Amino acid sequence: MIQRMTVNAIFLVRRYMPAPYLFALVLTFVAAILAMTITRTPPSEVVDYWYRGLWDILTFTMQMVLVLMCGHALVDAPLVKRGLDWFSTRPKTERQAGVLVFLIGWATALFNWGFCLVVVGVMVREIPRRLPGVSKGYLAAAGYTGFAVWASGLSSSIALVTATAGSPLNIIDLMAHQTFSLRETLWTPYNIFGVAGMLVLMPLLFWRIPISKLEPQTPAPEQPPSPIEPSAAEGTAPAAERTPAEKIEQSRVVTFLLVLMGMGYVYTRFRQGTFHLDLNMMIFLLFVLGWILHVTPIRYMQAFHAGARAAGPLVLAYPLYGGIMGLMRDTGLADWFAQLFVSFSTAETLPFWSFVSSNVINLFVPSGGGQWAVQGPVMVKAAIELDASLPKTAMAVAFGDQTSNLLQPFWALPIVSIAAVSVREMMGYCLVALAIAFPLFGAALLIF
């Protein structure tokens, strides 16, 4: 059964899935047509809402790009690189490599989604160099499947904003005047069940799934030129011959003072009892950790700039999804989809149907925070009226976001860019993984 499903999924994806940027364009046109036919929005208004959405998402886009580039800088730190090099030499067979990449993707996604995508991309690039003949598409799919727990981890956009009082994206706080800590969203039986289920079931899947050997060989990507002048790179001149500018760039004292300021701020927040691990704090901690691991300012600057290559595809496609988000939100199309499922929900089943509707809406708005801004008001209002669990309903939307990413290739773009693998060669495997992840997280919401 798995073999037949995999063969069919790979065939369909290779034949019909467009490039990720074109995928976003197709979804734009589909959303526009649905808005004009379902909500009867005039074409002039559809275009206006779409244009506004292109720019409404810029702040969140910058936050997401910073998460990714900070993650890239962490991966490029010498200590982390040595660890990844060691891991890439461990697998001796293709299936061992697939399971290993999944486990690394799963573990790093729970820590930080940007770090996960970069680590997986590096592993998919490095393992074939040590294990010739391994399928990059298979490895990329395994790692991207591990990414499908990101919204259940510490960088979950919805969990973080729900824990942040006063955040404009904390829909629950705005409508119900309540804030829920991570203990009430991430450390719950239904979330732990889904995360643990992925840890058990997906290695079994990638150990048995048939591996296609028809993928084209993609040349390794050229490394972008360093944005730093050669004279500024560390080690280009003996310490005695360095200019004052070079000494500052390579000074550990500068980094020490910067880290001291950062940790001092975090310590003050802890003492005042105002520390919250929201999205901005997560980015800030990634900065601090990167400064520590790279030791000197110039090393961190080089590593951070190198992450621009991985972030580039996101910057290209994200405004389009912002346009789709504006179109879905302002025409009422997202409300229509959400209300469709809310109409037959009860207090016990609302989280499950929120999860199902989230899988649909995420195809058009593939961003945890962006999707929550569109879908959250409808689901929170329904939860208040039905007396359903507010944090569980919020996490149900997060679950739908992460599982439907196995169908939506947007977040695979950094992996594709770093590893030089075609998205068509990985998404067929991901569809099979979705057939397991969808009922797993759905069952978690119904059982607990």
N, C-alpha and C positions, 0 to 999 in steps of 0.2 A: 504493500500500500504506500509506504513512504517513498519507495523507488518511483512508482507511477506518479505520485503527486509532485515529486521533485523534477522529474523529466518534463512533465507538462508545464510546471511553473517556470522552469528555465526557458522552455520554448516560447511561452507567451511573453515573457519579459524581453527576451532578445528580439522578438519580432515586433512588439508593439510599444515598448516603453521608450519615450523620447528622452533626449538629454535633460538633465535636471532643470536647466534654465528654460528650456522649451516646455517642460512639464508645468512650470509656474505660469507660463504664458497660456497654455491650454486651460489650466484651472481658472485663470483670470476670465477667459472668454466664457467658460462654463458658468462661473458665478454670475457674470453679467446677464447671461441668457436666463438663468434661473430667477434672478432678481426681477427681470422685466416680465417674466411669465407668471411667477408665483405671487410676488408682492405687488405686481402691476406698477413698478417704478418706471417713470419715463426715462428714455435713454439719456437725455441731457443730465438728469439727476444722477443716474448710474455713473456716468463719466465724472461728474463733479465729486461724488463720494469716493470714487476710486482715486482721483488725483489727491484729495485731502489725505487719504490713508497713506499715500506714498511718504508723506512727511510726518505724520502723527507718530510714527513708530521709531523715529530717529534716536531718541534717548535710549529706548530699550535696545535698539540695534547696537548702539555704542557699548552698552553694558555687556551684551552678548559677545561682541568682538573682543572686548577686554578680557572676558573670561577665557575665550579661546586662545588669545595671544599670551596671556599670563600662563595658561596651561602649557603652551608651546615652549615658553621660556623655562618652565620647570623641567620639562622633558630634556631640554638641551643642557641642563646643569650636569657637570662632570659626574657627580655621585649618582644621579638618576640614570645617565647614559650608560655607566658601567653596569648598573643593575639590569637595564634592558638588554645590553649586549650579552650578559650572562643568561638571561631568560631565553634569548633567541637561539642559543646553542643547545638548549635542553631537549627539544623534541627531536626524535630520531625517525619518525614517520609522519606522513601527511596528516593523518587523523590525530596523532598526538599534538601536532602543531595547531590544528583547528580547535581542539579542546582547550589548549593552553591560551590561545588568543581570546577565546570566549571568556575564560576565567579572569584573565587580565582586564578585559573590557568590562566585565561584570563588577569586579572589585573597584576599579578606578571610576566607573560611572557612579557608584555609590558615594565616592568622595567628591568628585567634581566632573561635570559632563564635558567641559572643555578639555581638561586633562585627559579624560578617557579617549576622546576622538583623536587627539594627537598621539597618545601612546599606541593606540590600535594602528594608526597609520604607519608609525615607525616600525612596529612589529611586522606588519604585513609587507613592508618594504624590505626589512632585514632578513626575515626567515628564509625567503627563497634564495638569498645569496649563500646561505649555509646549507640549504636543503633543496638542491636543484630539482625542477619538475613539479614542485608543489603549486597548486592552483591558487593564484592570488584572489580570484573571485570567491572561492570557498573560505579562505582565511578572512577576507574583508567582511563577508557575511557573518562569520562566527563572531568577530569583534563587534560588529554593528548590532548583533543580537544581544550581546552583553550590555550595550548602550541602552537597551530597552528597559533598564531599571533605573535610569537616571532620575526620573521624577519621584522615585521612592527613596532617594538619597539626600545627602546634605546640600546639594545645589539645586534642589527642586524649587522651581520658580513659585509654584502655587503654595507649597508648604511654607516657604520663606516669607512671602508677602502676607500670608494668613497669620503669621506670627509677628508681623510688624505693624504696631499701632500707628495710625495716621498715614499709612501708605495709600496713595491714590488707587493702587491695585488691590487693596485689601477690601474686597467687595463685602465680605462678611461684617467687617468692622463698620463700613459705611451704612449697611442696611440693617444689621442686627445689633450693632454696638458691642460686638464681642471679638476678642482676639484669642487665638488658640496656639499654644506653644507647639514645638516640634514633637514633644512627647505625646500630644493628642492627635498628631497626624502621621509622623514617621514611625514612632515606637508603638504601633498598634498591631493587634493580631492579624488583621486583614492585610496590612502592608507587609509584615514580616512573612506571612504565608506566601504571598506572591513572589517576593524576593527569593525566599528559600526554594520555592517551587522551580523558579528559573534556574537556580544553582544546581538542582538535581536533574531536571528534565532536559535542559539544553545540551549539556555535555553528552548525554545519551543520544540525543538527536544527531549531533555533529560527529559522533563516533560511528553512526550507522548510515547516515545520509549518503546516497550515491554522489560521487564527485564527477562533474563534467570536465573533460579534457579538451574541449573544443574552443576554449577562450583564446583570443589572439594574444601574442606576446607584446606587451606594451613596454617601450623603453623607459628606463629609469628617468625621472624628471631631472632636468638640469637645476643645479642649485642656484638660487638668485644671487647676484653679486652683492657683496657686503656693502651696506649703506655707510660703513665707517671707513674713513680714509686709511690706507695701509699704515701710515705713520702713527695712527692712533691705536692700532691693535696691540694688545699686550704682548710683550716679548720682542717687539721689532727693534728695540734699542736697549743697550745695557742701562741699568738704573742710573748710573752716573751721567749718562749722555742724554737722558730724557729731558724734554722741555718742561717748564712748569705746568703747561696744559696737560701733557702726557702723565705727569706725576699725579695730577688731580684725577684724571680718568682712571688711573690704575691704583688709586689710594683705597686701602681697606678701611681707613679712618672715616672716609666719607660714607661708605656703606654702613659702618658701625653706628655712626651718628643717626643715619636715616632709620636703621632698624630700631635704635634706641627710642627715637621719636614715635615710631609706629607702635612698638610694644608698650610704650608709656601711655599712649592713647587707649589701647585695649585694656591695660591694667586699670586706668581711671574709670573706664566704662564699667568694668567688673566691680570696682569698689563702690560706685554709685548705684549699682544694681540696674543699670540701663543697657547692659550689653545684650544685643540681639543678633543672631546670625542671619541677617537679611542679605539680600543680593549684593548691596554695596559693601557690606562688611566681608562677605565671602571674597569679593574681588580684592579688597584691601589686604586680607590675609594672604591671598595668592601673591600679591606684590611683595609683601614682607618675606614670605618663604623664598621667593625667587631671589630677592636681594641677599638673603643669608647664604643660599646655595651657590650663587655665582661669585660671591666674595667682593669683586671689584665692580665699580659702576660701568666700565666699558664692556665687560663680559655680559652683564645683564642687558645692556643696550643692544649689543649684537644679537643676542638670543631673542630678544623681544622683536627686533626688526625682522628677523628671519621668519617669525610667525605670520608676517603679512601675507606670505604666499598661501598659507592655509586659510587665512581669513578672507582672502580675495573673493572666492566664489560666494561666500555668504553676503558680502557687501553688494555683489552684483544682483543676487536673487532676493535679498531681504526686502528692499523697497517694493518689489512686485507683490510680495506677500503682505506687506503693509497696505498696499492698494486693495488687495483682496479682502483684508481684514476690515478696512474702512467701508468697502462695498457691502460686505456681509453684515456689518454692524448697523450702518446707517440706513440701509434699505429694509431692515427688519428680517432679512433672510436667515440670519443665525438664530434670531428669536423664533422664527417659524419652525426651524429644524428642532430646536430645543423644546418648544411647546408641544410639538408633535409627540415627543416621548413623555413629556410631563403629563399630558392629557390622560394617560392611562396608568400613571404611577401611583403608588401608595407610599406611606412613610417608610415601609420596609424595602420597597423595590426602587425608590427614587435614586439611590446611589448607583444601582445597576444600570438603570436606563440613562442616567447621566453619563455613565461610562460608555454605553453603546453610542449615544449621540455624540460624545466627544471624539470617538473614532472617526465619525463622519466629518465633523467640523474641522478636525485637525488636518485633514487633507487640504483644506483651503487656508487654514491659519496654523502652520506648523511651528508654533511657539507656545510654550507653556504659559508664559505671562500674557502674551497677546491673545491666546485663545481664552484665557480666564477673563480678560477684559471684555471679550465678546459674549461668552457663554455664561460666565459667572453670575451676572445679575439675574438671569432667568432661573438658574438652578438654586440660587440662594433664596430668591422670593418663593419658589415652590417649596423648598425645605422649611421655610418659616411657616407657610400656610399648612403644610402637611405634618408639621412637627417632626420632621426627619432630622437626622444627625447632620449638622452643618459641616464639621470637619471631615466626616466620611464622604459627604457629597462633594466637597472640594477635592479630596483625594481621588474620588472616582473620575473626575474630569482629568486629573493628572495621570491616572492609569490609562485612560483612553488616549491621551497625548503620546505616552511612551510606547504603547503597543502599536498604534497606527503608524508610528515612525518606521515600522518594518515594511510598510507599503509606500510611505512617502519618503523619497530619497533625499530630501533637502539636507538633513543633518549628516548624510553620508559624504557630503561634498569635501569636508576636510580630509577624510580618509582617502577618498579618490584622488585628491590633489597630492597628498604626501606620498602615497604608495604607487601612483601611476597605474591605477586599475580602472577598468570601465565599470560604471555603475550597472550596466546591463548584465555583467558577469557575476554580480553579487546578489541582486534583488530577487532572483528566482529562489535561492536558498532562503532568503528572508521571508518570502511568502509562506514557505513551509513552517518556519519558526513562528510566524503569526498565527497559524492554525493551532498552535499549542499555547502561545502566550495569551491570546484573546480569551479562551475559556478558562484559563488558569486565574487571571485577575478578575474575570467576571464571577467565577465561583467564590473567590475570596470575599467579594462584596456581598454575596448572598448568604454565605455560611456564617460569617462573623458579624 
